[in-house]
């Protein structure tokens, strides 16, 4: 029992150090039950700019309410009954931030929600840990995975150019 606890603490510390070295890059898809609210907590550093994106993938009218709270429990951002959202925010204090998805207005429909939380460089580009890792490995070692990654990257750039 003691060994398992120490191993979990060790892994938690290792992951925390890796996140602080490379920035934040969290992506999840969750189910928010009808008449419920789901909140997530993340310890973030002062003067870091974060990007938060979300999108309702399925359920009801495909809308959800969203709140982002400071460590002092102040509402920093909120949107009511939206299909998707994208915000950036420079953090003014270090501490435990909370972001919540609220489906309490829906009496019968659960919602499937994708969201991501990323830290941004000063130029406004995300800390892309995966891309940095893949660029550090030779193309021969990655093989077909590198080709697929490059294809996705090209399609994303084409899509971004069409929408601007």
C-alpha positions in Angstrom: 0.0 0.0 0.0 2.8 2.4 1.0 4.7 1.6 -2.2 1.6 2.4 -4.4 1.0 5.7 -2.7 4.6 6.7 -3.2 4.5 5.6 -6.8 1.4 7.7 -7.4 2.9 10.8 -5.7 6.1 10.3 -7.8 4.1 10.1 -11.0 2.0 13.1 -10.1 5.2 15.1 -9.4 6.8 14.0 -12.6 3.7 14.9 -14.7 3.5 18.3 -12.9 7.1 19.0 -13.7 6.6 18.0 -17.4 3.6 20.3 -17.7 5.5 23.2 -16.2 8.4 22.6 -18.5 6.4 22.3 -21.7 3.3 24.4 -20.9 -0.3 23.2 -20.7 -2.0 21.2 -23.3 -5.1 19.4 -22.1 -7.8 18.0 -24.4 -10.9 16.0 -23.2 -14.2 14.9 -24.4 -16.8 14.6 -21.6 -20.4 13.9 -21.0 -22.4 16.5 -19.0 -25.6 14.8 -17.8 -28.9 16.5 -18.0 -29.5 19.0 -15.2 -25.9 18.8 -14.1 -22.7 20.9 -14.0 -19.2 19.5 -14.5 -16.2 21.5 -13.2 -12.4 21.0 -13.8 -9.6 22.4 -11.7 -6.1 23.3 -12.9 -3.3 25.0 -11.0 -1.9 27.8 -13.3 0.9 30.3 -13.0 0.6 34.1 -13.0 1.3 35.9 -16.3 0.6 32.8 -18.4 -1.8 33.3 -21.3 -4.2 30.4 -21.7 -6.5 29.5 -24.6 -9.8 27.7 -23.9 -11.9 26.1 -26.6 -15.0 24.0 -26.3 -17.6 22.6 -28.6 -20.8 20.6 -28.0 -20.5 17.5 -30.2 -23.9 15.9 -29.4 -27.0 16.2 -27.3 -30.2 18.2 -27.2 -29.9 21.6 -28.9 -26.1 21.3 -28.8 -25.7 24.2 -26.4 -24.0 24.5 -23.0 -23.1 27.2 -20.6 -19.5 27.9 -19.6 -17.7 29.7 -16.7 -14.1 30.2 -15.9 -13.2 31.1 -12.3 -10.1 32.6 -10.7 -8.5 31.2 -7.6 -10.4 33.8 -5.7 -13.7 32.5 -7.2 -14.2 35.5 -9.4 -15.9 34.9 -12.7 -13.3 35.7 -15.4 -15.3 34.5 -18.4 -18.7 33.1 -19.0 -21.0 32.2 -21.9 -24.6 31.1 -21.7 -26.2 28.4 -24.0 -23.5 28.4 -26.7 -22.7 25.6 -29.2 -19.0 26.4 -29.0 -16.5 29.0 -27.7 -13.0 30.2 -27.9 -11.3 32.5 -25.4 -7.9 33.6 -24.4 -7.0 35.2 -21.1 -3.8 36.4 -19.5 -3.8 35.1 -15.9 -3.2 37.7 -13.1 -2.5 35.3 -10.2 -1.1 31.9 -9.5 -3.5 29.4 -8.1 -6.2 26.8 -8.7 -8.5 27.9 -11.6 -11.8 26.3 -12.2 -13.7 26.0 -15.5 -17.3 24.6 -15.6 -19.7 23.4 -18.2 -23.3 23.7 -17.1 -26.2 21.7 -18.5 -28.6 22.4 -15.7 -31.1 24.1 -18.1 -31.5 20.9 -20.0 -34.0 18.6 -18.2 -33.6 15.5 -20.4 -30.6 15.7 -22.8 -27.0 15.0 -21.8 -24.3 16.8 -23.8 -21.1 15.5 -25.2 -18.5 18.3 -25.0 -15.0 18.5 -26.3 -12.7 21.1 -24.6 -9.0 22.0 -24.6 -6.9 24.2 -22.4 -3.5 25.4 -23.7 -0.9 27.8 -22.7 0.2 30.3 -25.4 3.6 31.8 -26.3 4.0 35.6 -26.3 3.3 35.6 -30.1 -0.1 33.9 -29.5 0.9 30.4 -30.7 0.1 27.4 -28.5 2.8 25.4 -26.8 2.4 22.4 -29.0 4.1 19.6 -27.1 3.2 16.9 -29.6 4.6 18.8 -32.5 7.8 19.6 -30.7 8.2 16.0 -29.8 7.5 14.8 -33.3 10.0 17.3 -34.8 12.7 16.0 -32.5 12.4 12.4 -33.9 13.7 11.5 -37.3 11.1 10.9 -40.0 12.3 7.4 -40.5 11.5 6.5 -36.9 8.0 7.9 -37.2 7.2 6.5 -40.7 3.5 6.7 -41.6 2.6 8.6 -38.4 4.7 11.6 -39.5 3.0 11.6 -43.0 -0.5 11.6 -41.3 0.5 14.3 -38.9 1.8 16.5 -41.8 -1.4 15.9 -43.7 -3.5 17.0 -40.8 -1.3 20.1 -40.3 -1.7 21.1 -44.0 -5.5 20.6 -43.8 -5.7 22.7 -40.7 -3.8 25.5 -42.3 -6.0 25.4 -45.4 -9.1 25.5 -43.3 -7.8 28.4 -41.2 -6.9 30.4 -44.4 -10.4 29.9 -45.8 -12.0 31.2 -42.6 -9.9 34.3 -42.4 
